[in-house]
Amino acid sequence: MTTQNHSILPDSTIVPLTVAAERFGVSVKTLRRRIADGTIRGYRVGRLIRVDLHELDKRLLVEIPSRR
C-alpha cells in the first residue's frame, strides 16, 4: 500500500485572515479586497477563509528602490 500526501500546499503556512492582517499591519478588509481582485489567493476551509503567509510575503511585500 502506498501512502499519499493529500496536502494541496505542502510547504505552506495557512492562517486565518486576522493573523495575517496583524502580521502585515493591514486590515482584514484589505486582505479580503486583495483576494477578490486576484492579487492573493484565499482558501476556504468550511466557512472560514485562510491565506498562505508565504504567498503574502511574495505578493504583498514590495521593495521600494532607493537612489544612492
Beta strands, then each sheet from edge to edge (+ up, - down):
strand 1: 14-16
strand 2: 42-45
strand 3: 48-52
sheet 1: 1+ 3- 2+
end
